[in-house]
Amino acid sequence: MIEEGTVLWKPSESFKENTNIVAYMTWLQKEKGLEFNNYNALWEWSVHELEDFWESIWEYFDIQSSTPYQAVLENKEMPGTTWFPGTTLNYVEHIMRQGEPGKVALFHDSEVRGHGEMTWDTFKTQVVTLANELRKMGVKPGERVAAYLPNIPETVVAMMATMSVGAVWSSCSPDFGSRSVLDRLQQIEPKVLFTIDGYQYGGKAFDRREEVLHITETLTTVEHVIQVPYLFSKDDQSNIANAVILDDLLNKREVTLEEFAFERVPFDHPLQIMYSSGTTGIPKAIVHSHGGILIESYKILTFHANLTPESRMFFYTTTGWMMFNILTSGLLTGSALVLYDGNPAYPHIGKLWEIAERTKTTAFGASPMYVNLMKKAGLSPKEKYDVSNIESIILSGAPASPEVFEWVYDNVKQDLWLSSQSGGTDICSGFVTGVPIEPVYAGEMQVRGLGVDVHAYTDDGNSIVDDVGELVVLQPMPSMPIYFWNDEDDKRLSESYFDIFPGIWRQGDNLKITSRGTCIIYGRSDSTLNRHGVRMGTSEIYAAVESIEEIQDSIIINLDLPNSRSFMPLFVALKPGYEFDDALKDKIKDTIRAFFSPKHVPDTIYLIQQVPYTLTGKKMEVPVRKIVAGVSEEKAANRDAMANPTSLDYFVAYSKNEFPAIKNEKIIE
């Protein structure tokens, strides 16, 4: 097994010279008289001179406002920070500065339609046409427009049209059940709803017309429904009174881009509403600002993703995950986007690489879970597909193990910038991320993001290096939520991020910052395995267990028992053809003991069929722990927010049948 911290790639001098971040550093030297010899020096300046840094971003990207800013930052205390007061701007107006006529803006593929392309001129025309129609429907700045749509061009157009008129965008993926959609959208009371009639996944069609009827009947605030025929014809849509077909609106074309007036709104005007995962309780409706997402997206996608107008960015995502919003922000850089709606492993495990080859993708993004699927399927993309255009791979969604890094370099190509990221829906960006001028170390995220004052904290609030602590942010970021929807006195927001360290953002992740400045995420801090005073991230266990030939997947939890005792069970799923016996259990324990310590060894090991996952590919450690501990399933998890809902059945039964005896008398195999 490859060791964490092994150097896997170093950028050449010629590669570094052509990066966006070096161009920015050159600009800082010329325009501001600031000289930095390396990234860490630049990062130090960006957090110690926070206002100067963000002012430089404003200038560097030539952000357009009808009115000047009175200050960069008012009230540095969190929550409640105010950024660039006095400004009025529009996010989409900045996107419309990009793109040459005839050049492709959106490559798209799906199980329903196959491959297609949309040029920048068509994209711009559709956006302003639809925006004009939304205005004719009476949509005003601040009103909500929601979507129940897949990752297709119509969704991107609807999103940008909504933001063009100052309305607030929010989307749910069609794989969400109606309960899950209503849990989200009822909170925000949309005026307009875009709907799909169904979708296809893994070769199977899913008719969503009944769900759409139920959603529209329940959302009493919706005045206009705009339907997108996808699985069915224009005449076979849900029978909703006064619904209109999207193409009928797009065909009107009563206004040109030059004639259209983008709604310029204050910097802190709401742009989009996203949601916490919904694995526990009603999802939090997280509101991001117009200016905050604009300026943060410019920074992370230009400097930390190195996107240019010649880039083609592909990230496998649904519209219910923050990565859809990050992907669409790539248009700010002039990059073409690659969209895909479907199963990434259908009709074969190499489907995404097939798309990347066809579209000449330069930046390929996916979750570590997808890499593990390829690894277990025995796919080596470089042997079957043309990967010559790929310059970078972006991993997000969960911590990536050293083995995932190693697999990429062995099976894609050696001269490749691999960027592992960790951020959140909370900020629609990254806290710790990548940069193209630094080496890549196995299992490590290269850097802390520019302007992001990230530290690892001990329980008593001390910053530590080369040890695991809580991921905290000491100073505000422009894309932090301006509020949660319907959150009186910011109560839920404060409880979510500022309950442990007042005035300091706590993300809820375990973080180690190395003395080199690299970062490692060891899973959620609220699923931390605390054994005899030794804190362990779950990813450490998974790295060891899932290196074993027989193991397909695993999940581990730690439970508190009476009399200050604890119980740490490991649940494993096997690959086909292997037997779960004492010899395998011993092999698992010996492997964990050898790689880490006896304290990492689980108390017992159980066989399961599936590990529960969220729709975004995260292991559901916290909900599983709650269910096993006796919390009702309804309070612990939401099956509509899961990729494999039936996987919970085992743990519900376990909590009723086996765990009560364990609480009374601890079992150790």
C-alpha positions as CSV (number, residue, x, y, z in Angstrom):
1,M,0.0,0.0,0.0
2,I,1.4,3.4,-1.0
3,E,2.4,5.7,1.9
4,E,0.5,8.9,2.5
5,G,2.7,11.8,1.4
6,T,4.6,10.0,-1.4
7,V,5.4,12.5,-4.1
8,L,3.5,11.5,-7.3
9,W,3.9,14.6,-9.6
10,K,5.9,17.8,-9.8
11,P,5.0,20.6,-12.3
12,S,7.7,21.5,-14.8
13,E,8.9,25.1,-15.0
14,S,7.3,25.5,-18.4
15,F,4.0,24.2,-17.0
16,K,4.2,26.6,-14.0
17,E,5.0,29.6,-16.2
18,N,1.7,29.2,-18.2
19,T,-0.6,28.9,-15.2
20,N,-3.2,31.4,-14.2
21,I,-1.8,31.8,-10.7
22,V,1.6,32.8,-11.9
23,A,0.0,35.4,-14.2
24,Y,-1.8,36.7,-11.1
25,M,1.5,36.8,-9.1
26,T,3.2,38.6,-12.0
27,W,0.3,41.2,-12.0
28,L,0.6,41.7,-8.2
29,Q,4.3,42.4,-8.6
30,K,3.7,44.9,-11.5
31,E,0.6,46.6,-10.2
32,K,1.0,46.3,-6.4
33,G,4.7,45.9,-5.8
34,L,4.1,42.6,-4.1
35,E,6.5,39.7,-4.7
36,F,6.0,36.1,-3.6
37,N,8.5,33.3,-4.1
38,N,6.0,30.4,-3.5
39,Y,2.4,29.6,-3.0
40,N,2.6,29.5,0.8
41,A,3.9,33.1,0.9
42,L,1.1,34.2,-1.3
43,W,-1.4,32.4,0.9
44,E,0.0,34.0,4.1
45,W,-0.5,37.5,2.5
46,S,-4.0,36.6,1.3
47,V,-5.2,35.9,4.9
48,H,-3.1,38.4,6.8
49,E,-4.1,41.2,4.4
50,L,-7.6,39.9,3.7
51,E,-9.1,43.1,2.4
52,D,-6.1,43.9,0.1
53,F,-6.4,40.4,-1.3
54,W,-10.1,40.5,-2.1
55,E,-9.7,44.0,-3.5
56,S,-7.0,42.7,-5.8
57,I,-9.4,39.9,-7.0
58,W,-12.0,42.6,-7.7
59,E,-9.5,44.5,-9.8
60,Y,-7.9,41.6,-11.5
61,F,-11.1,40.2,-12.8
62,D,-12.5,43.6,-13.7
63,I,-15.8,43.1,-11.8
64,Q,-18.4,45.5,-13.1
65,S,-20.7,47.4,-10.7
66,S,-23.0,50.3,-11.4
67,T,-21.9,51.9,-8.1
68,P,-18.5,51.9,-6.3
69,Y,-17.9,50.0,-3.1
70,Q,-17.7,51.9,0.1
71,A,-15.3,49.4,1.7
72,V,-14.1,45.9,0.9
73,L,-15.3,44.5,4.2
74,E,-17.5,45.8,7.0
75,N,-17.8,44.0,10.3
76,K,-15.2,41.2,10.2
77,E,-17.1,39.3,12.9
78,M,-18.8,36.1,11.9
79,P,-21.7,35.6,11.3
80,G,-22.8,39.0,9.9
81,T,-20.0,40.1,7.7
82,T,-20.8,42.6,4.9
83,W,-18.7,42.4,1.7
84,F,-18.3,45.3,-0.8
85,P,-21.2,47.4,0.5
86,G,-22.5,49.9,-2.0
87,T,-22.0,47.8,-5.1
88,T,-24.6,46.7,-7.5
89,L,-23.8,43.9,-10.0
90,N,-25.0,40.8,-11.8
91,Y,-23.4,37.4,-11.8
92,V,-24.6,36.3,-15.3
93,E,-23.6,39.6,-16.9
94,H,-20.0,38.6,-16.2
95,I,-20.5,35.3,-17.9
96,M,-21.9,37.0,-21.0
97,R,-18.5,38.7,-21.4
98,Q,-17.1,35.3,-22.4
99,G,-17.4,33.1,-25.5
100,E,-16.8,33.7,-29.2
101,P,-19.6,33.1,-31.7
102,G,-19.6,29.6,-33.0
103,K,-17.4,28.3,-30.1
104,V,-19.0,25.5,-28.0
105,A,-20.2,26.5,-24.5
106,L,-21.9,23.3,-23.5
107,F,-21.1,19.7,-24.6
108,H,-23.8,17.4,-23.3
109,D,-24.6,13.7,-23.3
110,S,-27.3,11.6,-21.7
111,E,-28.8,8.2,-21.8
112,V,-31.9,9.7,-23.3
113,R,-30.5,12.0,-26.0
114,G,-26.9,11.0,-26.7
115,H,-24.3,13.5,-27.6
116,G,-24.9,17.2,-28.5
117,E,-23.4,20.7,-28.4
118,M,-24.5,24.2,-27.7
119,T,-22.5,27.2,-29.0
120,W,-22.0,30.4,-26.9
121,D,-24.2,32.4,-29.2
122,T,-27.1,30.0,-28.9
123,F,-26.6,29.8,-25.2
124,K,-26.6,33.6,-24.8
125,T,-29.7,34.0,-27.0
126,Q,-31.6,31.3,-25.0
127,V,-30.6,32.8,-21.6
128,V,-31.8,36.4,-22.5
129,T,-34.9,35.1,-24.3
130,L,-36.0,33.0,-21.2
131,A,-35.0,35.8,-18.8
132,N,-37.3,38.2,-20.8
133,E,-40.1,35.6,-20.5
134,L,-39.6,35.3,-16.7
135,R,-39.9,39.1,-16.4
136,K,-43.2,38.9,-18.5
137,M,-44.4,36.3,-15.9
138,G,-43.9,38.9,-13.2
139,V,-40.7,37.4,-11.7
140,K,-39.0,40.1,-9.6
141,P,-35.6,40.3,-7.9
142,G,-35.5,38.2,-4.8
143,E,-38.4,35.9,-5.8
144,R,-37.5,32.2,-6.0
145,V,-37.4,30.1,-9.2
146,A,-37.0,26.3,-8.6
147,A,-36.1,23.4,-10.9
148,Y,-36.8,19.7,-10.8
149,L,-34.4,19.0,-13.8
150,P,-31.4,16.8,-14.7
151,N,-27.9,17.8,-15.7
152,I,-28.9,19.0,-19.2
153,P,-28.4,22.3,-21.2
154,E,-32.0,23.5,-20.4
155,T,-31.1,23.5,-16.7
156,V,-28.1,25.7,-17.2
157,V,-30.1,28.1,-19.4
158,A,-32.9,28.2,-16.8
159,M,-30.4,28.8,-14.0
160,M,-28.7,31.7,-15.8
161,A,-32.0,33.3,-17.0
162,T,-33.2,33.2,-13.4
163,M,-30.1,34.9,-12.1
164,S,-30.1,37.5,-14.9
165,V,-33.3,39.0,-13.6
166,G,-32.1,39.0,-9.9
167,A,-34.4,36.1,-8.9
168,V,-33.1,33.3,-6.7
169,W,-32.3,29.9,-8.2
170,S,-32.7,26.5,-6.4
171,S,-32.6,23.1,-8.0
172,C,-33.4,19.5,-7.1
173,S,-32.4,16.4,-9.1
174,P,-35.1,14.2,-10.5
175,D,-33.8,11.2,-8.6
176,F,-35.1,12.9,-5.5
177,G,-38.5,11.6,-4.5
178,S,-41.4,14.1,-4.1
179,R,-41.0,14.1,-0.3
180,S,-37.4,15.1,-0.6
181,V,-38.2,17.8,-3.1
182,L,-41.0,19.2,-1.0
183,D,-38.8,19.2,2.2
184,R,-36.6,21.6,0.3
185,L,-38.9,23.7,-1.9
186,Q,-41.7,24.2,0.5
187,Q,-39.3,26.2,2.7
188,I,-38.5,28.7,0.0
189,E,-41.9,29.1,-1.7
190,P,-41.0,29.4,-5.4
191,K,-43.0,31.4,-7.8
192,V,-41.9,29.5,-10.9
193,L,-41.1,25.8,-11.2
194,F,-39.2,24.1,-14.1
195,T,-40.1,20.4,-14.3
196,I,-39.0,17.3,-16.2
197,D,-41.2,14.4,-17.2
198,G,-38.7,11.7,-16.2
199,Y,-35.2,10.5,-16.7
200,Q,-33.2,7.4,-17.5
201,Y,-30.5,5.8,-15.4
202,G,-28.7,2.6,-16.0
203,G,-30.9,1.8,-19.0
204,K,-34.1,2.1,-17.0
205,A,-36.6,4.9,-17.6
206,F,-38.2,6.6,-14.6
207,D,-41.5,8.3,-15.2
208,R,-41.7,11.4,-12.9
209,R,-45.0,12.8,-14.1
210,E,-46.9,11.7,-11.0
211,E,-44.3,13.2,-8.8
212,V,-44.4,16.4,-10.7
213,L,-48.2,16.6,-10.3
214,H,-47.9,16.0,-6.6
215,I,-45.1,18.6,-6.2
216,T,-47.0,21.3,-8.1
217,E,-50.3,20.6,-6.3
218,T,-48.5,20.9,-2.9
219,L,-46.4,24.0,-3.7
220,T,-49.2,26.5,-3.5
221,T,-46.9,29.5,-4.2
222,V,-46.1,28.3,-7.7
223,E,-47.8,30.5,-10.3
224,H,-46.0,29.2,-13.4
225,V,-44.9,25.8,-14.4
226,I,-42.4,25.4,-17.3
227,Q,-42.2,21.9,-18.6
228,V,-39.2,20.3,-20.3
229,P,-40.2,17.2,-22.5
230,Y,-37.4,14.6,-22.1
231,L,-38.7,11.0,-21.9
232,F,-42.1,11.8,-23.5
233,S,-43.4,14.0,-26.2
234,K,-44.7,17.6,-25.9
235,D,-48.3,16.3,-25.8
236,D,-47.6,13.7,-23.0
237,Q,-46.6,16.0,-20.2
238,S,-48.1,16.2,-16.7
239,N,-51.6,17.6,-16.9
240,I,-50.9,20.9,-15.1
241,A,-53.2,23.9,-15.6
242,N,-51.5,26.9,-17.3
243,A,-48.2,25.0,-17.7
244,V,-46.0,26.0,-20.7
245,I,-43.4,24.1,-22.7
246,L,-39.9,25.6,-22.4
247,D,-39.2,25.4,-26.2
248,D,-42.3,27.5,-26.8
249,L,-40.8,30.3,-24.7
250,L,-37.4,30.0,-26.2
251,N,-38.8,30.3,-29.7
252,K,-40.2,33.8,-29.0
253,R,-36.8,35.6,-29.1
254,E,-38.2,39.1,-28.6
255,V,-35.0,40.6,-27.2
256,T,-31.3,40.4,-28.1
257,L,-28.3,40.3,-25.8
258,E,-27.5,43.9,-26.6
259,E,-31.0,45.0,-25.8
260,F,-31.4,43.0,-22.6
261,A,-30.9,44.8,-19.3
262,F,-29.4,42.5,-16.6
263,E,-30.7,43.2,-13.1
264,R,-27.9,44.7,-11.1
265,V,-28.4,43.9,-7.4
266,P,-26.5,44.6,-4.2
267,F,-23.5,42.4,-3.5
268,D,-25.3,40.6,-0.7
269,H,-28.5,40.0,-2.7
270,P,-29.4,36.3,-2.7
271,L,-28.3,34.4,-5.8
272,Q,-29.0,30.7,-5.1
273,I,-30.3,28.4,-2.4
274,M,-28.7,25.1,-1.8
275,Y,-29.4,22.4,0.8
276,S,-27.6,20.4,3.4
277,S,-27.5,16.7,2.5
278,G,-30.9,15.9,4.2
279,T,-29.6,12.7,5.7
280,T,-30.8,14.0,9.1
281,G,-34.0,16.0,9.5
282,I,-35.3,18.8,7.2
283,P,-32.4,20.0,5.0
284,K,-31.1,23.5,5.8
285,A,-31.8,26.0,3.0
286,I,-28.4,27.7,2.6
287,V,-28.5,31.1,0.8
288,H,-25.5,32.4,-1.0
289,S,-25.0,36.0,-2.2
290,H,-24.8,37.3,-5.8
291,G,-21.4,38.9,-5.3
292,G,-20.0,36.3,-3.0
293,I,-20.4,33.5,-5.5
294,L,-19.2,35.7,-8.3
295,I,-15.9,36.7,-6.7
296,E,-15.2,33.3,-5.0
297,S,-15.9,31.4,-8.3
298,Y,-13.5,33.6,-10.2
299,K,-10.8,32.9,-7.6
300,I,-11.1,29.1,-7.2
301,L,-11.8,28.2,-10.8
302,T,-9.1,30.5,-12.3
303,F,-6.3,29.9,-9.7
304,H,-7.2,26.6,-8.1
305,A,-8.7,24.8,-11.1
306,N,-6.6,26.7,-13.7
307,L,-9.5,27.0,-16.1
308,T,-9.1,29.2,-19.3
309,P,-11.2,29.9,-22.4
310,E,-9.5,26.9,-24.0
311,S,-10.4,24.5,-21.1
312,R,-13.2,21.9,-21.3
313,M,-14.4,21.0,-17.8
314,F,-16.2,17.8,-17.1
315,F,-17.4,16.9,-13.6
316,Y,-19.9,14.0,-13.1
317,T,-22.7,15.5,-11.0
318,T,-26.4,15.8,-10.6
319,T,-28.3,19.1,-10.2
320,G,-28.9,18.3,-6.5
321,W,-25.1,18.5,-5.6
322,M,-23.1,21.7,-5.2
323,M,-20.7,20.5,-7.9
324,F,-23.4,21.4,-10.5
325,N,-23.2,25.0,-9.3
326,I,-19.4,25.0,-9.3
327,L,-19.4,23.4,-12.8
328,T,-21.7,26.1,-14.2
329,S,-19.6,28.8,-12.6
330,G,-16.8,27.6,-15.0
331,L,-18.5,29.7,-17.6
332,L,-17.1,32.7,-15.9
333,T,-13.6,31.7,-17.2
334,G,-14.8,31.1,-20.7
335,S,-14.3,27.4,-20.3
336,A,-16.7,25.0,-22.1
337,L,-18.6,22.7,-19.8
338,V,-19.3,19.0,-20.4
339,L,-22.6,17.8,-19.0
340,Y,-23.8,14.2,-18.5
341,D,-27.1,12.8,-17.3
342,G,-27.0,9.1,-16.6
343,N,-25.3,6.3,-14.8
344,P,-21.5,6.7,-15.0
345,A,-21.1,2.9,-15.3
346,Y,-23.7,2.3,-18.0
347,P,-23.6,0.7,-20.5
348,H,-20.0,0.1,-19.3
349,I,-17.6,1.4,-16.6
350,G,-15.7,3.5,-19.1
351,K,-18.7,5.7,-20.1
352,L,-17.3,8.9,-18.6
353,W,-13.9,8.4,-20.3
354,E,-15.7,7.8,-23.6
355,I,-17.4,11.2,-23.2
356,A,-14.1,12.8,-22.2
357,E,-12.4,11.4,-25.3
358,R,-15.2,12.7,-27.6
359,T,-15.3,16.2,-26.1
360,K,-11.5,16.5,-25.7
361,T,-12.0,17.2,-22.0
362,T,-9.0,19.0,-20.3
363,A,-10.2,18.9,-16.7
364,F,-11.9,15.7,-15.6
365,G,-13.8,15.6,-12.3
366,A,-15.4,12.8,-10.3
367,S,-15.7,11.4,-6.8
368,P,-13.2,9.0,-5.2
369,M,-16.1,6.5,-5.1
370,Y,-16.1,6.5,-8.9
371,V,-12.4,5.9,-9.0
372,N,-12.9,2.9,-6.6
373,L,-15.5,1.5,-9.0
374,M,-13.1,1.7,-11.9
375,K,-10.4,0.2,-9.8
376,K,-12.5,-2.8,-8.7
377,A,-13.8,-3.3,-12.3
378,G,-10.2,-3.5,-13.6
379,L,-10.5,-0.5,-15.9
380,S,-7.4,1.3,-17.0
381,P,-8.6,4.3,-19.1
382,K,-5.2,4.9,-20.7
383,E,-5.4,1.5,-22.3
384,K,-8.9,2.0,-23.9
385,Y,-9.3,5.7,-24.4
386,D,-7.5,8.8,-25.7
387,V,-6.5,10.7,-22.6
388,S,-4.0,13.0,-24.2
389,N,-6.1,16.1,-23.8
390,I,-6.6,15.6,-20.1
391,E,-4.4,18.0,-18.1
392,S,-6.0,17.7,-14.7
393,I,-8.2,15.5,-12.6
394,I,-10.3,17.0,-9.9
395,L,-11.5,14.7,-7.0
396,S,-14.3,15.9,-4.7
397,G,-17.2,14.6,-2.7
398,A,-15.2,12.5,-0.1
399,P,-11.6,12.2,1.1
400,A,-9.4,10.5,-1.5
401,S,-7.0,7.9,-0.2
402,P,-3.4,7.5,-1.3
403,E,-4.4,4.4,-3.2
404,V,-6.9,6.5,-5.2
405,F,-4.1,9.0,-6.1
406,E,-1.8,6.1,-7.1
407,W,-4.5,4.5,-9.3
408,V,-5.0,7.7,-11.2
409,Y,-1.3,8.1,-12.0
410,D,-0.9,4.4,-12.9
411,N,-4.0,4.2,-15.0
412,V,-4.6,7.6,-16.6
413,K,-1.2,9.1,-17.2
414,Q,2.0,10.1,-15.3
415,D,2.2,13.8,-16.4
416,L,-1.0,14.9,-14.8
417,W,-2.0,17.4,-12.2
418,L,-4.3,15.7,-9.7
419,S,-6.3,18.1,-7.5
420,S,-8.2,16.8,-4.5
421,Q,-10.6,19.2,-2.9
422,S,-12.6,19.6,0.3
423,G,-15.2,22.3,0.7
424,G,-18.9,22.1,1.1
425,T,-22.4,23.1,0.0
426,D,-22.1,25.6,2.8
427,I,-19.7,27.8,0.9
428,C,-20.1,26.4,-2.7
429,S,-16.3,26.3,-2.9
430,G,-13.3,24.8,-1.4
431,F,-11.5,25.3,1.9
432,V,-8.5,23.2,1.0
433,T,-7.8,22.6,-2.6
434,G,-5.2,22.3,-5.4
435,V,-2.9,24.6,-7.2
436,P,-0.9,23.8,-10.4
437,I,2.5,25.1,-9.2
438,E,2.9,22.7,-6.2
439,P,3.8,19.0,-6.1
440,V,1.1,16.3,-5.6
441,Y,1.5,14.1,-2.6
442,A,-0.5,10.9,-2.2
443,G,-3.6,11.3,-0.2
444,E,-3.0,15.0,0.4
445,M,-4.7,18.2,-0.7
446,Q,-2.1,20.5,-2.0
447,V,-2.9,23.8,-0.3
448,R,-5.3,26.0,1.8
449,G,-7.3,28.1,-0.6
450,L,-6.3,31.8,-1.2
451,G,-8.1,34.1,1.2
452,V,-9.3,31.1,3.3
453,D,-7.8,31.3,6.8
454,V,-8.1,27.6,7.5
455,H,-6.6,25.9,10.6
456,A,-6.7,22.6,12.5
457,Y,-7.9,23.3,16.0
458,T,-7.6,21.3,19.2
459,D,-10.7,21.0,21.5
460,D,-9.4,24.0,23.5
461,G,-9.0,26.2,20.5
462,N,-5.3,26.0,19.7
463,S,-4.0,25.8,16.1
464,I,-1.9,22.7,15.4
465,V,0.3,21.4,12.6
466,D,1.1,17.8,11.8
467,D,-1.7,16.5,13.9
468,V,-5.5,16.1,13.4
469,G,-7.9,18.7,14.6
470,E,-11.2,20.4,13.8
471,L,-11.3,22.3,10.5
472,V,-11.9,25.9,11.3
473,V,-11.9,29.2,9.4
474,L,-10.8,32.2,11.4
475,Q,-11.9,34.9,9.0
476,P,-14.9,35.4,6.7
477,M,-15.1,34.3,3.1
478,P,-17.4,36.1,0.6
479,S,-19.3,32.9,-0.3
480,M,-20.2,31.9,3.3
481,P,-24.0,31.9,3.6
482,I,-25.7,35.2,4.0
483,Y,-28.3,33.3,6.0
484,F,-30.5,30.2,6.1
485,W,-33.9,30.6,4.7
486,N,-36.6,31.2,7.3
487,D,-34.0,31.1,10.1
488,E,-35.1,33.5,12.8
489,D,-32.2,35.4,14.4
490,D,-29.8,33.2,12.5
491,K,-30.3,30.5,15.1
492,R,-29.7,27.4,12.9
493,L,-26.8,29.1,11.1
494,S,-25.1,29.9,14.4
495,E,-25.7,26.4,15.7
496,S,-24.3,24.9,12.5
497,Y,-21.0,26.6,12.4
498,F,-20.3,28.8,15.4
499,D,-21.6,26.7,18.4
500,I,-18.2,25.3,19.5
501,F,-15.9,28.3,18.8
502,P,-17.8,31.6,18.9
503,G,-16.9,33.8,16.0
504,I,-15.0,31.0,14.3
505,W,-16.4,28.9,11.5
506,R,-16.3,25.1,12.4
507,Q,-16.9,22.9,9.4
508,G,-17.3,19.6,11.1
509,D,-14.4,17.9,9.4
510,N,-11.2,16.4,10.8
511,L,-8.2,18.1,9.3
512,K,-4.4,17.8,9.4
513,I,-2.2,20.5,8.0
514,T,1.3,19.3,7.4
515,S,4.5,21.3,8.0
516,R,4.7,21.5,4.1
517,G,1.3,23.3,4.0
518,T,-0.6,20.4,2.5
519,C,-3.8,19.2,4.0
520,I,-5.5,15.8,4.7
521,I,-9.2,15.4,5.6
522,Y,-9.9,12.4,7.9
523,G,-13.7,12.3,7.6
524,R,-16.4,14.1,9.6
525,S,-15.5,15.1,13.1
526,D,-18.9,14.1,14.3
527,S,-18.2,10.5,13.2
528,T,-14.7,10.6,14.7
529,L,-13.5,7.3,16.2
530,N,-12.2,8.2,19.7
531,R,-10.5,5.1,21.1
532,H,-8.9,5.4,24.5
533,G,-8.2,9.1,23.9
534,V,-6.8,8.5,20.4
535,R,-8.8,10.3,17.7
536,M,-9.0,8.5,14.4
537,G,-10.5,9.5,11.1
538,T,-12.6,6.8,9.4
539,S,-10.7,7.2,6.2
540,E,-7.7,5.6,7.8
541,I,-9.6,2.5,8.6
542,Y,-11.1,2.4,5.0
543,A,-7.7,2.7,3.4
544,A,-6.5,-0.4,5.3
545,V,-9.6,-2.5,5.0
546,E,-10.4,-1.8,1.4
547,S,-6.8,-2.6,0.3
548,I,-7.7,-6.3,1.2
549,E,-8.5,-8.3,-1.9
550,E,-11.7,-9.8,-0.6
551,I,-13.3,-6.5,0.5
552,Q,-15.7,-4.6,-1.7
553,D,-16.6,-1.8,0.7
554,S,-16.8,-1.0,4.4
555,I,-18.2,1.4,7.0
556,I,-17.2,1.8,10.7
557,I,-18.8,3.6,13.6
558,N,-18.0,4.1,17.3
559,L,-20.8,4.0,19.9
560,D,-20.8,5.1,23.5
561,L,-21.9,2.5,26.0
562,P,-22.9,2.7,29.7
563,N,-20.1,3.1,32.3
564,S,-17.8,5.0,30.0
565,R,-17.4,2.1,27.6
566,S,-17.4,2.3,23.8
567,F,-18.0,-0.2,21.0
568,M,-16.5,0.1,17.5
569,P,-18.0,-2.3,15.0
570,L,-16.8,-2.6,11.4
571,F,-19.3,-3.6,8.7
572,V,-17.9,-5.1,5.4
573,A,-19.3,-6.0,2.0
574,L,-17.4,-8.7,0.1
575,K,-16.6,-9.1,-3.6
576,P,-18.4,-12.0,-5.3
577,G,-16.9,-15.4,-4.8
578,Y,-15.3,-14.8,-1.3
579,E,-16.3,-16.3,2.0
580,F,-16.9,-14.4,5.3
581,D,-15.1,-16.6,7.9
582,D,-12.8,-16.3,10.9
583,A,-9.7,-16.3,8.7
584,L,-10.9,-13.2,6.8
585,K,-11.8,-11.5,10.1
586,D,-8.3,-12.2,11.4
587,K,-6.8,-10.9,8.1
588,I,-8.8,-7.6,8.4
589,K,-7.7,-7.1,12.0
590,D,-4.1,-8.0,11.3
591,T,-4.1,-5.5,8.4
592,I,-5.5,-2.7,10.5
593,R,-3.1,-3.5,13.3
594,A,-0.1,-3.6,11.0
595,F,-0.9,-0.4,9.1
596,F,-2.0,1.7,12.1
597,S,-2.3,0.4,15.7
598,P,-4.1,-2.1,18.0
599,K,-6.4,0.8,19.0
600,H,-7.7,1.0,15.4
601,V,-8.8,-2.6,15.5
602,P,-12.6,-2.9,15.6
603,D,-14.4,-4.7,18.4
604,T,-16.2,-7.0,16.0
605,I,-16.8,-7.3,12.2
606,Y,-20.1,-7.9,10.5
607,L,-21.0,-8.9,7.0
608,I,-23.4,-6.6,5.1
609,Q,-24.6,-6.5,1.5
610,Q,-24.2,-2.7,0.9
611,V,-22.8,0.4,2.6
612,P,-25.3,3.2,2.8
613,Y,-24.4,6.2,0.7
614,T,-25.9,9.7,0.1
615,L,-26.8,10.7,-3.4
616,T,-23.5,12.6,-3.6
617,G,-21.5,9.4,-2.8
618,K,-20.7,9.9,0.9
619,K,-20.8,7.0,3.4
620,M,-23.6,7.7,5.9
621,E,-21.5,7.1,9.1
622,V,-23.5,9.5,11.3
623,P,-27.0,8.3,10.4
624,V,-25.9,4.7,10.7
625,R,-24.4,5.4,14.2
626,K,-27.6,7.1,15.3
627,I,-29.8,4.2,14.0
628,V,-27.7,1.6,15.7
629,A,-27.7,3.6,18.9
630,G,-31.5,3.5,18.9
631,V,-32.6,6.8,17.2
632,S,-35.6,6.3,15.0
633,E,-35.0,5.9,11.4
634,E,-37.2,8.9,10.6
635,K,-35.1,11.2,12.8
636,A,-31.7,9.7,11.8
637,A,-31.9,9.5,8.0
638,N,-34.0,10.4,4.9
639,R,-34.1,7.5,2.4
640,D,-35.1,9.9,-0.4
641,A,-31.6,11.5,0.0
642,M,-29.8,8.2,-0.4
643,A,-28.3,6.4,-3.4
644,N,-29.2,3.0,-2.0
645,P,-32.1,3.3,0.5
646,T,-32.6,-0.4,1.2
647,S,-29.1,-0.6,2.6
648,L,-30.4,0.9,5.9
649,D,-32.6,-2.2,6.5
650,Y,-29.7,-4.2,7.9
651,F,-28.8,-1.4,10.5
652,V,-32.5,-0.9,11.6
653,A,-32.7,-4.7,12.3
654,Y,-29.3,-4.7,14.0
655,S,-30.3,-1.9,16.3
656,K,-33.4,-3.9,17.4
657,N,-31.9,-7.4,17.6
658,E,-28.2,-7.3,18.3
659,F,-27.1,-4.0,19.8
660,P,-29.3,-4.0,22.9
661,A,-27.4,-7.1,24.2
662,I,-24.1,-5.4,23.4
663,K,-25.1,-2.3,25.4
664,N,-25.6,-4.6,28.5
665,E,-22.5,-6.7,28.0
666,K,-19.8,-5.5,25.6
667,I,-18.9,-8.1,23.0
668,I,-15.3,-8.3,21.7
669,E,-14.5,-11.1,19.3
